[in-house]
Amino acid sequence: MNRFAALAYGAICYAIFFATFLYAAGFLANFAVPKSIDSGVASGALLAAAVNVALLGIFGLQHSVMARIGFKRWWTRFVPQPVERSTYVLASSLAMILLFWAWQPMPTMLVSLEGEVARTAAWCVFALGLGTVLYATFLIDHFDLFGLRQVVLYFRGKPYTEKRFTTPSLYKHVRHPLYVGWFLTVWATPDLTVGHALFAGIASAYILVAVVFEERDLSTLLGHDYRAYRDRTPKFVPRIRRKTDAPAATPSEVTA
């Protein structure tokens, strides 16, 4: 593949991803986007639930299947290696864009917080979740995770090298801070509708299932180092350590 074409393709895929990420924030917050999780004309509850579950299923299948080692070995026979990650990122973004476009509102209110303090606190948790997601991606190399590093190296004629396995910052305390951020983001809202709860519930269930396969792949790729890290570091909830406890050592997550 032409180096200029690969670089342009990777940059376009990244731009689409970042726009999708920003739209997802507005979608969940019902803020500053033309179509949000609770906006639009409500259809029948059963039809809305069926459509929404199908949309979340499409994203989950794409996001998980394309991330597996076996699938990557197969499709890199057709997709050039330097743009493999960018293509995965593009496919994930398109699956999310389809979800935004076709999502059916289910506006029945389950919980609505009263009082400015409570509502502000909910939005603060939401912002904390988004910030944690973004921060965690930079801890494990944001640009490698979303395909830009690969196409830049290819453009410069340099071979791609895997990132060294480390556990910086949040990764010293939990194995999956990125997913912790998503849990906070999808659940934190002052107005929890049926549709929002459906989205958050299925997204949370997907993370809990996907992390099993992800850790299996990481164990295969990284061997003893990752298994030792997994054994001593909690998955989502940090342990309260005494001052005399030894700090966690190296190894980091290679997120799918």
C-alpha positions as CSV (number, residue, x, y, z in Angstrom):
1,M,0.0,0.0,0.0
2,N,1.3,3.5,-0.9
3,R,2.8,5.2,2.2
4,F,1.0,8.5,1.6
5,A,-2.3,6.7,1.1
6,A,-1.8,4.7,4.3
7,L,-1.0,7.9,6.3
8,A,-4.0,9.7,4.9
9,Y,-6.3,6.7,5.5
10,G,-5.1,6.4,9.1
11,A,-5.6,10.1,9.7
12,I,-9.1,10.0,8.3
13,C,-10.0,6.9,10.4
14,Y,-8.7,8.7,13.5
15,A,-10.6,11.8,12.8
16,I,-13.8,9.8,12.4
17,F,-13.1,8.0,15.6
18,F,-12.5,11.2,17.6
19,A,-15.7,12.8,16.2
20,T,-17.6,9.7,17.1
21,F,-16.2,9.8,20.7
22,L,-17.3,13.4,21.1
23,Y,-20.7,12.6,19.7
24,A,-21.0,9.7,22.1
25,A,-20.5,12.1,25.0
26,G,-23.3,14.3,23.7
27,F,-25.5,11.3,22.9
28,L,-25.3,10.0,26.5
29,A,-25.7,13.4,28.0
30,N,-28.6,14.5,25.8
31,F,-26.5,17.6,25.0
32,A,-25.5,19.5,21.9
33,V,-26.1,16.7,19.3
34,P,-29.0,16.4,16.9
35,K,-29.9,12.9,18.0
36,S,-29.4,11.7,21.6
37,I,-30.2,8.7,23.7
38,D,-33.6,10.1,24.8
39,S,-34.5,12.4,21.9
40,G,-36.8,11.6,19.0
41,V,-40.3,10.1,18.7
42,A,-40.8,7.0,20.8
43,S,-42.1,3.9,19.1
44,G,-43.6,0.8,20.8
45,A,-41.6,-0.4,23.8
46,L,-41.0,-3.9,22.4
47,L,-39.9,-2.7,18.9
48,A,-37.6,0.0,20.5
49,A,-36.1,-2.6,22.8
50,A,-35.5,-5.1,19.9
51,V,-33.9,-2.4,17.6
52,N,-31.7,-1.1,20.4
53,V,-30.5,-4.6,21.5
54,A,-29.7,-5.4,17.9
55,L,-27.7,-2.2,17.5
56,L,-25.7,-2.8,20.6
57,G,-25.2,-6.4,19.5
58,I,-23.8,-5.3,16.1
59,F,-21.3,-3.0,17.9
60,G,-20.4,-5.7,20.4
61,L,-19.8,-8.4,17.8
62,Q,-17.8,-6.1,15.5
63,H,-15.7,-4.8,18.4
64,S,-15.0,-8.1,19.9
65,V,-14.6,-10.4,16.9
66,M,-12.3,-8.1,15.0
67,A,-10.1,-7.7,18.1
68,R,-9.3,-11.4,18.5
69,I,-5.9,-12.7,17.5
70,G,-7.3,-15.4,15.2
71,F,-9.4,-12.9,13.3
72,K,-6.4,-10.5,12.9
73,R,-4.3,-13.3,11.5
74,W,-6.9,-14.1,8.9
75,W,-7.9,-10.7,7.8
76,T,-4.4,-9.3,7.6
77,R,-4.0,-11.6,4.5
78,F,-6.3,-9.1,2.8
79,V,-5.9,-5.8,4.8
80,P,-2.3,-4.4,4.8
81,Q,-0.7,-4.7,8.2
82,P,0.0,-1.0,8.6
83,V,-3.7,0.0,8.3
84,E,-5.1,-3.0,10.2
85,R,-5.7,-1.1,13.4
86,S,-7.0,2.0,11.6
87,T,-9.5,-0.3,9.7
88,Y,-10.6,-1.8,13.0
89,V,-11.1,1.7,14.5
90,L,-13.1,2.8,11.4
91,A,-15.4,-0.2,11.7
92,S,-16.0,0.4,15.4
93,S,-16.8,4.1,14.6
94,L,-19.2,3.1,11.8
95,A,-21.0,0.7,14.1
96,M,-21.4,3.4,16.7
97,I,-22.6,5.9,14.1
98,L,-25.2,3.4,13.0
99,L,-26.3,3.1,16.7
100,F,-26.6,6.9,17.1
101,W,-28.7,7.1,13.9
102,A,-31.1,4.2,14.5
103,W,-31.4,4.3,18.3
104,Q,-35.0,4.3,19.4
105,P,-35.8,6.4,22.5
106,M,-37.4,4.7,25.5
107,P,-38.2,7.8,27.5
108,T,-40.0,6.3,30.5
109,M,-38.2,7.8,33.6
110,L,-36.7,5.4,36.1
111,V,-34.7,7.8,38.3
112,S,-34.6,11.6,38.2
113,L,-32.4,13.3,40.7
114,E,-33.7,16.3,42.5
115,G,-31.7,19.3,43.7
116,E,-28.9,21.1,42.1
117,V,-26.2,19.4,44.2
118,A,-27.3,15.9,43.3
119,R,-27.6,16.7,39.6
120,T,-24.3,18.4,39.5
121,A,-22.7,15.5,41.2
122,A,-24.0,13.1,38.6
123,W,-22.6,15.3,35.8
124,C,-19.2,15.4,37.6
125,V,-19.1,11.6,37.7
126,F,-20.0,11.5,34.0
127,A,-17.1,14.0,33.3
128,L,-14.8,11.9,35.5
129,G,-15.7,8.8,33.5
130,L,-15.0,10.4,30.2
131,G,-11.8,11.9,31.4
132,T,-10.7,8.5,32.8
133,V,-11.4,6.8,29.5
134,L,-9.3,9.4,27.6
135,Y,-6.5,9.5,30.1
136,A,-6.3,5.7,30.2
137,T,-5.8,5.6,26.4
138,F,-2.9,7.9,26.7
139,L,-1.3,5.8,29.4
140,I,-1.2,2.8,27.0
141,D,-0.3,5.0,24.0
142,H,-3.4,6.7,22.6
143,F,-2.0,6.9,19.0
144,D,-1.0,3.3,18.9
145,L,-4.3,2.2,20.2
146,F,-6.2,4.1,17.5
147,G,-3.9,3.3,14.6
148,L,-2.0,6.5,14.0
149,R,1.4,5.3,15.2
150,Q,1.3,2.4,12.9
151,V,0.7,4.5,9.7
152,V,3.2,7.1,10.8
153,L,5.9,4.5,11.2
154,Y,5.0,2.9,7.8
155,F,5.1,6.4,6.2
156,R,8.6,6.9,7.7
157,G,9.8,3.5,6.5
158,K,10.3,2.2,10.0
159,P,9.1,-1.2,11.2
160,Y,6.3,-1.4,13.7
161,T,7.4,-2.5,17.2
162,E,5.0,-3.5,20.0
163,K,4.9,-1.2,23.0
164,R,6.7,-2.3,26.1
165,F,4.5,-3.9,28.8
166,T,4.3,-1.4,31.7
167,T,1.7,-0.4,34.3
168,P,1.8,3.4,34.5
169,S,-0.4,5.5,36.8
170,L,-3.9,4.0,37.0
171,Y,-2.7,0.7,35.8
172,K,-0.8,0.1,39.0
173,H,-4.1,0.0,40.8
174,V,-6.6,-1.7,38.4
175,R,-6.1,-3.7,35.3
176,H,-8.8,-2.0,33.3
177,P,-9.1,1.7,34.2
178,L,-10.4,2.4,30.7
179,Y,-13.4,0.2,31.4
180,V,-13.9,1.7,34.8
181,G,-14.2,5.0,33.0
182,W,-16.8,3.6,30.7
183,F,-18.8,2.2,33.6
184,L,-18.9,5.7,35.1
185,T,-19.8,7.3,31.8
186,V,-22.7,5.1,30.8
187,W,-24.3,5.0,34.2
188,A,-23.8,8.6,35.5
189,T,-26.8,10.7,34.6
190,P,-29.3,12.7,36.7
191,D,-32.1,11.4,34.6
192,L,-32.1,7.6,34.0
193,T,-34.6,6.6,31.4
194,V,-35.5,3.0,30.4
195,G,-33.5,3.5,27.2
196,H,-30.4,4.8,29.0
197,A,-30.6,2.0,31.5
198,L,-30.9,-0.5,28.6
199,F,-27.8,1.0,26.9
200,A,-25.8,1.1,30.1
201,G,-26.8,-2.4,31.2
202,I,-25.9,-4.1,27.9
203,A,-22.7,-2.0,27.6
204,S,-21.7,-3.1,31.1
205,A,-22.5,-6.7,30.4
206,Y,-20.5,-6.6,27.2
207,I,-17.5,-5.2,29.0
208,L,-17.7,-8.0,31.6
209,V,-17.8,-10.7,28.9
210,A,-15.3,-9.0,26.6
211,V,-12.7,-8.6,29.3
212,V,-12.5,-12.4,29.7
213,F,-11.5,-12.8,26.1
214,E,-9.2,-9.8,26.2
215,E,-7.3,-11.1,29.2
216,R,-7.0,-14.5,27.6
217,D,-5.4,-12.8,24.5
218,L,-3.1,-10.7,26.7
219,S,-2.0,-13.8,28.6
220,T,-1.2,-15.5,25.3
221,L,0.7,-12.5,23.9
222,L,2.5,-11.4,27.1
223,G,2.9,-14.7,29.0
224,H,4.1,-14.8,32.6
225,D,4.4,-11.1,33.0
226,Y,0.8,-10.4,32.3
227,R,-0.4,-13.4,34.4
228,A,1.6,-12.2,37.4
229,Y,0.2,-8.7,36.9
230,R,-3.3,-10.1,36.7
231,D,-2.8,-12.1,39.9
232,R,-1.7,-9.2,42.0
233,T,-3.8,-6.3,40.5
234,P,-7.6,-6.0,40.8
235,K,-9.7,-5.9,37.7
236,F,-11.9,-2.9,38.3
237,V,-11.9,-1.9,42.0
238,P,-8.6,-0.8,43.6
239,R,-7.6,-2.3,46.8
240,I,-7.1,-0.1,49.8
241,R,-3.4,-0.6,50.6
242,R,-1.7,0.0,53.9
243,K,1.4,2.2,53.8
244,T,3.6,-0.8,54.4
245,D,2.2,-2.6,51.4
246,A,4.6,-2.9,48.4
247,P,3.5,-1.0,45.3
248,A,2.5,-2.8,42.2
249,A,5.3,-3.4,39.7
250,T,5.5,-3.3,35.9
251,P,3.3,-4.8,33.0
252,S,0.5,-2.9,31.1
253,E,-2.6,-3.6,29.3
254,V,-2.7,-4.0,25.5
255,T,-6.3,-3.0,25.0
256,A,-8.3,-4.5,22.2
